[in-house]
Amino acid sequence: MMLSPDQAEADLSWTQSDPETMLNGLKSAGCTSDEPAEGEERAKCKSDQPLSREEKRRRRRATAKYRSAHATRERIRVEAFNVAFAELRKLLPTLPPDKKLSKIEILRLAICYISYLNHVLDV
């Protein structure tokens, strides 16, 4: 959403810092109650309702165990990716042979080398 200079601040919901306005918003969402609680009954709020699949996923991903496992998987993936590029790099002829190439340079050189090998086979 683009903001224009002539747009009034009242149009933006996140600019409401008045506590009474925010409380009214919560009341309309059903998160507060003016009535006293009786026994075990209490006002129902969105947090008391069953969580959506998206919210469950969000909460699960916020745990330290999940983040740690995700970081481990990502490290393994990146390492495998780098090993694959190193193996491809070994197969490509370059001068000097130990020249440091970026991943995009390795891919471009591999494409050219494959085209060259196809040309050699066709001749």
C-alpha positions in Angstrom: 0.0 0.0 0.0 1.4 3.3 -1.1 0.9 6.4 1.2 0.2 9.7 -0.5 1.0 13.0 1.2 -2.6 14.0 1.2 -3.8 10.9 3.0 -5.1 11.7 6.4 -3.6 10.0 9.4 -7.1 9.0 10.6 -7.3 6.7 7.6 -4.5 4.6 9.0 -5.5 2.0 11.6 -2.0 1.6 13.1 -1.9 5.3 14.1 -4.6 4.9 16.7 -2.8 5.3 19.9 -5.8 6.4 22.0 -6.3 3.6 24.7 -10.0 4.1 24.7 -10.2 3.6 20.9 -8.0 0.4 21.2 -10.2 -0.9 24.0 -13.4 -0.3 21.9 -11.7 -2.3 19.1 -11.0 -5.2 21.5 -14.6 -5.1 22.8 -15.9 -5.3 19.3 -13.7 -8.3 18.6 -15.1 -10.0 21.7 -11.9 -10.0 23.7 -13.2 -8.2 26.8 -16.4 -8.2 28.8 -18.0 -5.6 31.0 -19.9 -8.3 32.8 -18.3 -9.9 35.9 -17.2 -13.5 35.3 -19.3 -16.1 37.0 -17.6 -19.3 38.3 -15.4 -20.8 35.6 -17.0 -18.7 32.8 -14.9 -16.0 31.4 -15.0 -13.7 28.4 -14.0 -15.6 25.2 -11.2 -14.1 23.2 -9.5 -15.1 20.0 -6.8 -16.8 21.9 -9.4 -19.1 23.5 -10.7 -20.2 20.2 -9.0 -23.1 18.3 -5.9 -21.9 16.4 -5.9 -21.8 12.7 -3.4 -24.0 10.8 -1.4 -20.8 10.0 -1.3 -19.7 13.6 -0.2 -23.2 14.8 2.6 -23.1 12.2 3.6 -19.7 13.2 3.8 -20.6 16.9 5.6 -23.9 16.2 8.2 -22.0 14.1 8.8 -19.6 17.0 10.2 -22.3 19.3 13.9 -22.6 19.9 13.9 -26.3 19.0 12.4 -25.6 15.6 14.7 -22.8 14.8 17.7 -24.9 15.8 16.6 -27.8 13.6 15.9 -25.4 10.7 19.3 -23.8 11.0 20.9 -27.3 11.0 19.0 -28.3 7.9 19.9 -25.1 6.2 23.6 -25.6 7.0 23.5 -29.1 5.6 21.8 -27.8 2.4 24.3 -25.0 1.9 27.2 -27.3 2.5 25.8 -29.8 -0.1 25.2 -27.0 -2.5 28.8 -25.8 -2.1 30.3 -29.3 -2.5 28.3 -29.7 -5.8 29.7 -26.5 -7.1 33.2 -27.5 -6.1 32.8 -30.8 -7.9 31.5 -29.1 -11.0 34.4 -26.6 -10.8 36.9 -29.5 -10.9 35.5 -30.7 -14.2 35.8 -27.4 -16.0 39.0 -26.5 -17.8 40.2 -23.0 -16.9 43.5 -21.1 -17.1 44.9 -20.8 -14.5 43.5 -24.1 -13.1 43.2 -22.8 -9.6 41.4 -19.6 -10.5 38.7 -18.6 -8.1 35.3 -18.5 -9.8 31.9 -17.3 -8.5 28.9 -19.6 -8.7 27.5 -17.8 -11.7 30.8 -17.9 -13.5 31.0 -21.7 -12.9 27.5 -22.1 -14.3 28.2 -20.0 -17.4 31.5 -21.8 -18.0 29.7 -25.2 -17.6 27.1 -24.1 -20.2 29.9 -23.0 -22.6 31.9 -26.2 -22.0 28.8 -28.4 -22.6 28.1 -26.5 -25.9 31.7 -27.0 -26.9 31.6 -30.8 -26.1 28.3 -31.1 -28.2 30.1 -29.3 -31.1 33.0 -31.7 -30.8 30.7 -34.7 -30.9 28.8 -33.4 -33.9 32.0 -32.8 -36.0 
